[in-house]
């Protein structure tokens, strides 16, 4: 019985360490991202896909531009539990017409991963 409990404890500890390591992958790089301003003046009407990939902070978005205005941002792939965050950030980007907006307090890395995907969509000019 003691031997079984010992192995269960070791397995639990290893699982915990693996989960912590997975949660940390990409954290530092994503927190340190710079989100730049983009120029919409020369951007043609269309739908643009942006993808930021870095561990659990990876995001893919579809950004629609009409008459040099961001009209919609559709999350294609976001992390579980990030729907509310993406909705809030989408509203901020639509209001500012720039991905360089205030991030969500307490969700720095998740916010920056989403905003970087939007920036990439607007700077990679291959319309869908």
C-alpha positions as a printed Julia matrix, in Angstrom:
128×3 Matrix{Float64}:
   0.0    0.0     0.0
   2.79   2.44    0.94
   4.65   1.56   -2.24
   1.56   2.31   -4.36
   1.02   5.65   -2.61
   4.68   6.52   -3.13
   4.43   5.86   -6.9
   1.15   7.74   -7.14
   2.81  10.72   -5.41
   5.76  10.59   -7.79
   3.43  10.37  -10.81
   1.39  13.32   -9.52
   4.55  15.38   -8.98
   5.82  14.61  -12.48
   2.45  15.48  -14.01
   2.43  18.78  -12.11
   5.94  19.65  -13.32
   4.99  18.85  -16.92
   1.88  21.02  -16.68
   3.86  23.95  -15.25
   6.49  23.64  -17.98
   3.81  23.53  -20.68
   2.18  26.65  -19.22
   5.52  28.47  -19.34
   6.42  27.64  -22.97
   6.43  30.88  -24.93
   5.47  33.04  -21.93
   8.57  35.24  -21.8
   8.72  35.79  -25.57
   5.03  36.59  -25.79
   5.03  38.99  -22.82
   7.95  40.87  -24.4
   6.27  41.27  -27.8
   5.94  44.75  -29.23
   2.67  45.43  -31.01
   3.22  48.0   -33.72
   0.94  50.44  -35.47
  -0.12  49.6   -38.99
  -1.01  51.8   -41.94
  -4.42  51.08  -43.4
  -4.13  53.76  -46.1
  -2.64  51.45  -48.71
  -4.34  48.25  -47.6
  -6.79  46.93  -50.21
 -10.25  45.74  -49.27
 -10.19  42.1   -48.29
  -9.93  39.52  -45.56
  -6.47  38.95  -44.12
  -5.31  36.03  -42.0
  -2.78  36.54  -39.24
  -1.18  33.81  -37.19
   1.01  34.11  -34.11
   2.44  30.79  -32.94
   4.16  30.4   -29.59
   2.98  27.61  -27.3
  -0.36  28.12  -25.59
  -0.38  31.79  -26.65
  -0.88  30.92  -30.33
  -3.72  32.68  -32.17
  -5.09  32.8   -35.7
  -7.45  35.59  -36.74
  -9.23  36.76  -39.87
  -9.29  40.55  -40.19
 -11.68  42.21  -42.64
 -10.78  45.58  -44.16
 -13.15  47.76  -46.2
 -12.4   51.32  -47.36
  -9.18  51.36  -45.33
 -11.11  50.53  -42.15
 -10.94  47.41  -40.0
 -14.54  46.2   -40.08
 -14.31  42.83  -38.33
 -11.94  40.48  -36.55
 -12.88  36.83  -36.43
 -10.88  34.52  -34.16
 -10.15  31.34  -36.1
  -7.99  29.61  -33.49
  -7.67  30.89  -29.95
  -6.77  29.22  -26.7
  -9.51  27.61  -24.63
 -11.19  30.07  -22.34
 -10.06  33.11  -24.33
 -13.35  33.97  -26.04
 -14.14  36.86  -23.69
 -10.6   38.22  -24.01
 -10.74  38.12  -27.81
 -14.13  39.87  -27.82
 -12.82  42.68  -25.61
  -9.64  43.1   -27.64
 -11.6   43.0   -30.91
 -13.75  45.9   -29.68
 -10.64  47.88  -28.68
  -8.98  47.3   -32.06
 -12.15  48.24  -33.96
 -12.45  51.46  -31.96
  -8.77  52.4   -32.32
  -8.38  51.01  -35.87
  -4.99  49.73  -34.71
  -3.75  46.56  -33.02
  -1.63  48.64  -30.63
  -4.27  48.94  -27.88
  -4.31  48.48  -24.11
  -3.98  44.86  -23.07
  -6.23  43.05  -20.59
  -4.92  43.32  -17.02
  -3.85  39.92  -15.75
  -3.72  38.46  -19.26
  -0.67  40.14  -20.74
   0.65  37.19  -22.74
  -2.77  36.1   -24.01
  -3.59  39.68  -25.02
  -0.3   40.19  -26.82
  -0.59  36.87  -28.66
  -4.03  37.87  -29.99
  -2.95  41.42  -30.89
   0.21  40.17  -32.62
  -1.94  37.9   -34.81
  -4.04  40.95  -35.77
  -0.89  42.97  -36.54
   0.5   40.15  -38.69
  -2.8   39.95  -40.6
  -2.61  43.66  -41.41
   1.08  43.68  -42.37
   1.02  40.5   -44.47
  -0.84  41.86  -47.48
  -2.01  38.61  -49.03
  -5.79  38.94  -49.01
  -7.88  35.76  -48.75
